[in-house]
């Protein structure tokens, strides 16, 4: 994680130096830095995801956990893309992207809500 912090700090300093020279290069540097940080993050999270995958398979609730993972992935993807839009000065697009992501997350949660309703019907006469 320390390596990632130094990398981000270096990118910020380089961006501050390049900003007066060329805003386009600064934007490209920001996007490239964000992508590289995301790749570093995914590499460090992979063992944790494998552990959760094993636990999910043992639990017997794989379909429900798959929906949770899809929801988590969707929210992370939308968040990263919206931040990239904001970095490029497109706040309106970022806001609409987040709104669309929330709608997609709501649609993704329908099977979970249906399962909860079935369980409640079984409990209550």
N, C-alpha and C positions, 0 to 999 in steps of 0.2 A: 504494500500500500504506500509505503514511503516513496518508492520509485514512481508511482503514479502521481503523487503530490508534487514531486520535483519536476516531472514532465509537464504537468499542468502549469506550474509556476513559470517554467521556461517558456511555454507557449504564450502565457499572458504577457511576459516581458517582451518577447519577440513581436507580439501583436501590437503592443504599445509603441514599439520602435517603428514598425511598418505602417501604422495607421496614417501618419501624415504623408507618407510617400505614395501609398496606393490603398484606397479603401477596398478595392476588389481583392487584392492579395490578403488583406486582413480578414475579409469574409471567408475566403478559401482556407486560410489558416485556422480560423475558428471552427469551420465545418470538419476539416481534417482532424483537428485535435479532438473534437467531440467523438468522431468515429473511432479514433485510436483508443480513447479512454473507455468507450463502450466495449471494444474488443478486449482490452485488459480486464475489464470488469467481468465479462463473460467467462474468461479463462479462470478467474479466481472463484467464480460461483459454480462452475461445472461439478466439482466434487459434492457440493451441497445438493445440487439438483439430482445427482445420481442417488444419493442417500434417500432423499424424499421419494424418488421414483420407486426404490426398493420397498420403503415403508408403505407406499400406496398399494403396491401389488400384494403385500401381505395382508392389508386391511380388508380387502374384498370390496372396497368402495371405489374401484378404479374409475368408473364413468363420472362420478361426482367430482373426484379429485382432478380428472382431466379437464373438467369445466373450470375448476379453480385455477389450474395452470394456464389454461387459455385466457382466462380473465386477467391474470397477473401479467402474462406476456403482452396482451393487448394494451393494458394500461401503461406498461413500460414503453412500448413502442410509440403509442400516442404521445406520451410525455416527452420522449426524446425528439420526435418529429416536431412537436409544437415548440420546443425550446430552440430547435434549429430555425424554425420559421421566425421566431422572435429575434434570434441573433441576426437574421437577415433583414430585420425591420418590418416584417409582415405580421403585425400583431392581430389583425383581423382574421387572417387565414389560420393563425395558431388557435385563436378562440373558437373558430368554427370547427377546426379539427378536434379540439377537446370535447366540444359538444357532440360531435359525431361519435367519438370514442365512448362517451358516456351512454349514448343511445345503443351502441353495439354491445356494450357491457350489460346493459339492461336486457337486451334480447338474449344474450348468452346466459343470463341468470334464470330464464323462464323454466328450464328443466329442473333446476334446483328448487324453485318455488313449487313446482308441481309435485316433486317428491316430498316436500315438507307438508303439502296439503294431504297427500295420501297417508302420511304418517299420523297427521292430526285426525283424519277420519277414522283410522284404525283405533286410536286411543279413545276418542270421544264417541259415544254411542249415537 
